[in-house]
Amino acid sequence: MSLVTKLLHTRYRVNDLERTVSFYRDILGLTEVKRHKSPRGSELVFLQTPNSDELIEITYFPGSGPVQVQPDLTHLAFEVESLAAFSQHLAKHGLQFSDGPTASSSGSVFAFIDAPEGYEIELIQKPKP
């Protein structure tokens, strides 16, 4: 018997809720599925990636003080069809990869972009069969 049965969501706390939600929606193409205020006073926005059940929870909770993201502490990884096409999409928004693209020994190619607040996003293009 497994004690844990399913990953439900991952939370990232931020200083600017709307700027961060806009980034995940407009740059990454995630869908906002739920928004509410918690009993503690946190503002919560849940986002979903196509083809995934797990959610990303973006939280604004000023009572905890400002968010200071430590470099290279954590990141989210998303699969993309084409890093070249994603690079063009980024350019239209005045953005660029912060690292890469880099080919791996498995045939995948990966690159990184920086989300608002300093969280790192990894984009992975898997090899074509």
C-alpha positions in Angstrom: 0.0 0.0 0.0 1.3 3.5 -0.9 0.9 6.1 1.7 0.9 8.9 -0.8 -1.3 8.4 -3.8 -1.0 11.5 -6.1 1.0 14.7 -6.5 -1.7 17.5 -6.4 0.2 20.8 -6.6 3.5 22.7 -6.1 3.4 26.1 -4.5 5.5 29.1 -5.3 5.1 32.2 -3.1 5.6 35.5 -4.9 5.7 39.2 -4.2 3.6 40.2 -7.3 0.7 37.8 -7.9 -0.6 39.4 -11.1 2.8 39.8 -12.8 3.6 36.1 -12.1 0.2 34.8 -13.1 0.5 36.7 -16.4 3.9 35.2 -17.0 2.7 31.6 -16.5 -0.4 32.3 -18.6 1.0 34.4 -21.4 4.5 33.1 -21.8 4.1 29.4 -20.8 0.5 29.0 -21.9 -0.9 27.6 -18.5 -4.5 27.9 -17.7 -5.9 29.5 -14.5 -8.3 27.0 -13.0 -9.0 28.4 -9.6 -8.5 31.6 -7.6 -9.4 32.3 -3.9 -8.3 33.7 -0.6 -7.3 31.3 2.1 -8.5 31.5 5.7 -5.0 32.8 6.6 -5.3 35.6 4.1 -3.2 34.3 1.3 -4.3 35.0 -2.2 -4.0 31.7 -4.2 -4.1 31.1 -7.9 -3.9 27.6 -9.3 -2.6 27.0 -12.8 -2.6 23.9 -14.9 -0.4 22.8 -17.7 -1.9 21.0 -20.7 -1.7 17.2 -20.4 -1.0 17.3 -16.7 -3.2 16.8 -13.7 -0.9 18.5 -11.2 -1.4 22.1 -10.5 1.0 25.0 -9.8 -0.2 27.2 -6.9 1.0 30.8 -7.0 0.6 32.4 -3.6 0.8 36.0 -2.4 1.0 36.2 1.4 2.4 39.6 2.5 2.1 38.6 6.2 5.1 36.3 5.7 7.4 39.1 4.5 9.0 39.6 1.1 9.9 36.6 -1.0 13.7 36.3 -1.7 14.3 33.4 -4.1 17.7 31.8 -3.7 19.5 31.3 -7.0 19.5 27.7 -8.3 17.4 26.4 -5.4 14.4 25.0 -7.3 12.9 25.0 -10.8 9.9 23.8 -12.8 10.5 21.8 -16.0 8.1 21.8 -18.9 8.2 19.9 -22.2 8.0 21.9 -25.4 7.6 20.8 -29.0 10.3 23.0 -30.3 12.8 25.2 -28.5 13.4 27.2 -31.7 9.6 28.0 -31.9 9.6 28.8 -28.1 12.6 31.2 -28.6 10.6 33.1 -31.2 7.6 33.2 -28.9 9.9 34.6 -26.1 11.3 37.3 -28.5 7.8 38.5 -29.3 7.5 39.3 -25.6 10.9 40.8 -25.3 12.4 37.8 -23.5 15.2 35.3 -24.2 16.6 32.1 -22.7 18.8 32.7 -19.7 20.8 29.6 -20.5 21.0 27.2 -23.4 19.7 25.6 -25.5 22.0 22.7 -24.6 21.9 19.2 -26.1 22.0 16.3 -23.6 23.4 12.8 -24.1 19.9 11.4 -24.3 19.1 13.5 -27.4 16.9 16.0 -25.5 17.7 19.7 -25.7 17.0 22.0 -22.8 17.0 25.7 -22.1 16.1 27.9 -19.1 14.2 31.1 -18.7 13.7 33.2 -15.5 10.2 33.7 -14.2 9.3 36.8 -12.2 10.6 36.6 -8.7 13.7 34.7 -9.9 12.3 31.2 -10.1 13.9 29.3 -12.9 11.9 27.5 -15.6 13.5 24.6 -17.6 12.1 23.9 -21.1 12.9 20.4 -22.5 12.5 19.4 -26.2 12.5 15.6 -26.3 14.1 13.8 -29.3 11.8 12.9 -32.2 11.3 9.1 -32.5 
